[in-house]
Amino acid sequence: MALLEFSDISKSYPGVRALSGVGFSIPAGHVHGLMGENGAGKSTLIRILSGDARADEGAIRIEGAEQRFGQARDAFDAGVVVVHQELQLVPNLSVAENLKLGRFPNRGGVVSFRTLFEEVRATLAEIGIDVDPRAKVSGLSIGERQMVEITKAVMIDARIIALDEPTSSLSSRESEILFRLIGRLRDSGKVILYVSHRLDEIFRLCDGCTVLRDGRLAAHHATMEGVTRERLVSEMVGREIADIWGWRPRPIGPTRLAVEGLRGARVPEPQSFEARAGEITGFFGLVGAGRSELMRLVYGADPASGGRVVVDG
């Protein structure tokens, strides 16, 4: 018997059919990939699983028993935890308080913070996450916050954990910690529903995968045997892709944006670059390298202390 089963799930919003008759199952001890283009219905399905939305038709079954999640608490009580891309942490509380929120150790109604910090410190050390349990979440990097969110699901000991693009804000080291943790959770009999656009991660982690397209089930692979990257991409977009990257030479025009020696409080070294008409300019670096900080200077969200931005001359 499957631990988790979606049966003919359908969901509509005004003017939009988000899901139509989606059904598949996942056995215990499996990591299952959920894939599809933006708008394919992945997020809607995850919201239904988490209790944040209700299906118009169909059912979710856990170990064969039909579940009716009217709210997120119902899913939580059934052993389902969803780690969203939009992190659900309280910034002005400590890491430990976030991880044990609503479940503080106490004696006679008085919270034992010593016990709280000791319990969380031990869990973080066991998982391999180097974060101070007393630190406020507001002072953590995005990657560290993501690891705290994932740790929350582990501490709850959920049977079903859905991870929505979990590595989007993680460094390579943090991603490796996550991958090892996912392996441990799989070995303990959990179901991990892994939502990602990153094919390398799907082939590395997943025992099987499901592809959604335009709110419908495009493909379900109980195992990854015989599944290729080209096949998954074709199933996601609905046609054969001869060139998976789709690059073609394109005409490049004059300079539209010129950044000259731009610097600020969080970008101390002067930065310069150009972007021309018809050109896609990429910025690459680890989390915390300064990409977002530079972009905030470019469009004026943060004040610049030097340099200039020139548009169309």
C-alpha positions, -999 to +999 in steps of 0.1 A: +000+000+000+012+035-009+019+058+020+007+088+000-018+088-028-034+116-048-066+105-064-082+125-093-074+159-077-090+188-095-089+225-085-102+256-102-099+293-095-119+320-113-110+317-150-083+291-144-083+253-142-052+247-120-055+209-117-076+184-136-078+148-125-042+145-111-035+111-095-004+092-085+009+074-054+042+071-036+053+042-014+071+046+020+108+052+019+108+070-014+119+103-026+096+114-054+102+142-078+074+166-088+082+185-120+067+208-145+070+242-160+059+273-141+021+272-140+019+234-144+000+230-111+028+219-088+023+247-062-015+241-062-010+204-056+014+212-027-010+237-012-038+211-012-014+186+005-005+212+031-041+221+039-037+257+026-062+250-002-090+225-007-095+203-038-128+208-057-127+170-065-107+140-057-090+129-025-057+125-006-051+092+011-024+084+037-019+046+042-053+041+024-072+064+047-089+094+030-079+127+044-099+160+046-076+189+053-096+220+061-066+239+073-028+235+076-032+222+112-051+192+099-023+183+076+002+188+104-017+165+127-018+138+100+020+139+098+024+161+067+048+190+066+055+213+036+086+234+034+077+263+011+099+285-010+084+314+010+099+306+044+075+306+074+097+317+102+093+344+128+123+368+123+124+383+158+125+350+175+156+328+180+163+297+159+154+274+188+121+293+194+112+289+158+120+252+157+099+244+188+072+271+184+040+258+201+059+229+217+082+247+242+096+225+270+080+238+302+075+231+339+044+243+355+037+265+325+071+282+327+092+278+296+126+261+302+148+280+278+179+260+289+162+228+279+150+244+247+184+255+236+200+222+246+175+201+226+178+222+195+216+224+197+218+186+198+194+183+168+213+208+147+246+191+155+232+157+146+220+170+113+253+188+106+239+224+106+263+250+120+238+276+134+236+290+169+202+280+184+202+313+203+207+335+172+177+355+159+164+344+126+166+380+113+204+378+115+207+346+094+214+344+057+187+332+034+205+298+031+207+294+068+170+303+072+161+276+046+181+250+066+162+260+098+129+256+079+139+221+068+151+212+103+117+221+116+101+194+095+127+169+108+120+178+145+083+173+140+090+137+128+065+140+099+057+110+078+054+130+046+077+160+039+072+181+007+102+203-002+094+231-027+126+241-045+147+235-013+181+243-028+171+276-045+189+296-017+215+271-005+252+270-010+269+239-024+279+229+012+244+234+025+229+215-004+251+185+004+239+186+040+203+186+028+210+157+004+224+136+032+195+144+054+170+134+027+188+101+024+184+095+061+147+104+060+142+080+031+159+052+050+136+058+080+105+052+058+094+088+051+079+100+019+098+130+005+080+149-023+108+169-040+098+198-062+126+211-084+135+223-118+170+211-114+174+179-133+207+170-117+190+169-083+161+148-096+184+121-110+206+122-079+179+120-052+147+107-066+134+071-068+107+081-092+090+113-105+058+128-117+055+154-144+026+179-146+017+200-176-011+226-178-026+212-146-028+176-159-007+145-153+018+144-182+038+114-169+044+093-139+075+072-134+075+048-105+112+044-110+139+064-127+151+034-147+152+043-184+142+079-178+165+104-195+168+142-192+156+147-228+125+126-220+116+146-189+120+179-207+098+167-235+072+156-210+073+190-193+069+211-225+048+186-246+071+183-276+104+169-286+134+192-279+163+186-302+184+213-285+177+212-247+192+247-242+174+263-271+202+287-278+203+304-312+224+333-324+206+366-320+215+401-331+230+423-304+224+460-304+238+491-287+245+494-250+212+500-231+225+498-195+260+508-183+271+505-147+303+524-140+322+520-107+290+514-087+295+508-049+276+510-017+275+500+019+272+463+011+292+464-022+324+481-011+344+474-043+335+494-074+315+473-099+312+479-137+293+461-164+272+467-196+241+451-210+232+456-246+200+454-265+189+418-272+215+404-247+209+384-215+236+392-190+239+366-162+253+371-127+267+341-109+280+335-074+274+317-041+248+329-016+262+360+000+285+369-029+268+402-034+247+397-065+214+408-050+232+437-032+246+449-065+211+447-082+196+467-054+221+495-060+214+494-098+176+499-094+179+523-064+166+502-036+198+509-017+217+542-019+250+542-038+281+558-023+299+561-057+297+554-094+268+558-117+241+540-137+236+551-173+205+541-193+205+546-232+234+569-228 
